[in-house]
C-alpha cells in the first residue's frame, strides 16, 4: 500500500486545478481575509463603557489587535511617504483605492467609530491622567471590582492609550477619516492634552502617548484643513490658545521628540499658515486673555529652540515650511 500510495502521490495532476498546493496569491488572499475579519471583530467591540469598568478593560485587547494590524500596514507601506502624498491606485488618497489595504483604519471608517475613539481617548486623559484625584479614586474602584493589582490596571490604561493613539495616527493620514470624525472634538482633545502637558515635565515614557501623538493629529488636520470644517477647527485653535501651548510644548521637549514628529508638526503648521482663512482671522491669536507679548515670546522660543536646530539638521525642509517662517517674520514685525 505504501508503494502504491507513493506512486499515486508522485503522479502529476491533469491541470494542477485539484489538489494543488496553495499559490502565493492564495495565501495572500487568505491572510488578507483573516486580517479583515480580525479588524471587523475588534472594531465592533469598541463601544462607550464606563471608564475602568470590566467592559472597558475588555476593549483593551481589541485596541491592541487594531494597533498590531495598523503596525503591519505601516510596515507594508513606504513609511517615508508624506501626509499629502498618501496616494492610491487611481491617484487619489482614499482608503479604498490603495495598493496596500489598511484593514484597521478602513474598518474604523466603515463602522463609523473614529469619533468614538477620540472621545474614549479624551475621557481617559481627562479623568485618569490629568485629574490626579479622580485617577486615584478610579484606580481604587477598579482594584476592588477586579481584584487586580494596581500595576496591572495601570499597564492596561497605558496599553489602551498607546494602541488607540497609534491607530488614530494611522487613520488621520487620510482625509476621509478626518472628514468622518468630529473635528471639533479632535482639535479640542489636542488642545486639552497640550494644556495639561505644560503642568508635567517631559512627554512621558513613550512616544506613543498622546503628548506626542496629538502633534501628528494636529498636523493632519492642518494639511487637509481646506477639506475639513475649517472655520470650526480654527475657532478651537484660537479659543484655546493652541499655538502658544504648541510652541511651548515643542520647545520643552525638542530633545525628546523624534525627528519625524518635529518635521511633521512643522509641516502641518506651515500648511496652517498658508491657509487663507487662518490668514484672515490671524488677529484672533491675540484675543484676551492672550497678550501680544505672550505670543511673541512663545514664538521666539519656538524659532530659537526648535526651528533653527531642526533646519540645521535638515536644511532641505526650509522650502517646505516657508509659510511658517514667513508668518513668524510678520509676527516679529508686529513688535515694532
Buried (B, 14 or more C-beta within 10 A) or exposed (E): EEEEEEEEEEEEEEEEEEEEEEEEEEEEEEEEEEBBEBBBEBBEBBEEBEBBBEEBBEBBBBBBBBBBBBBBBBEEBEEEEEBBEBBBEEEBBBBBEBEEBBBBBBBBBBBEBBBBBBBBBBBBBBBBBBBEEBBEEBBEBBBEEBEBEEEBBBEBBBBBBBBBBBBBBBBBBBBBBBBBBBBEBBBBBBBBBBBBBEEEEEBBEEBBBBBBBBBBBBBBBBBBBEEBBBEEBBBBBBEBBBBBBBBBBBBBBBEBBEEEBBBBBBBBBBBBBBBEBBEEBBEBBBEEEBEEEEBBBBBBBBBEBBBEEBBEEBEEBEEBBEBBBEBBEEBEEEEE
